[in-house]
Amino acid sequence: MSQEEIKALRTGQTPGGHPVYVVRERINKLLGRTEVDFIIVHVGSSTPSRKEVRQALASIYGVGDDVVVVRSLRTEYGIGRSKGKANIYESKERAFQVEPKHILRRNGLITEGGE
């Protein structure tokens, strides 16, 4: 699947200049979030960090990066492309109510000792 074949609902770039394509989005009113599936093309360079992905998705959706939580980020072997899932919450408080602590820790939203 080349860049031309990706059917994106929204597009943007990471701070490192890698294109980000949102390929699926679902609104979950019960949990107060938008659930997105995305693809990042990073041929010839390493997988972007969760922080870079959070910043890119925040700019695409026009929100602060403190309400964006990257759930998974998987690199496809030998292709230079990563697929992932993220949740974009209505508020930071809602993210802290819903997301498990280990996911918040991976995203740098809480420190090792707590908040």
Number of C-alpha atoms within 10 A of each C-alpha: 7 8 13 7 7 12 12 15 11 15 19 18 19 21 13 13 13 20 16 23 23 22 16 15 16 11 13 12 9 6 13 16 21 17 19 19 19 22 23 26 22 20 13 10 11 10 20 19 13 17 17 18 28 23 19 24 29 19 16 17 15 9 16 16 20 18 20 30 28 22 18 13 20 13 18 11 8 8 13 15 22 20 18 17 18 21 24 25 23 16 15 16 11 14 22 16 10 12 13 10 17 11 15 19 15 16 20 14 19 15 12 10 6 8 10
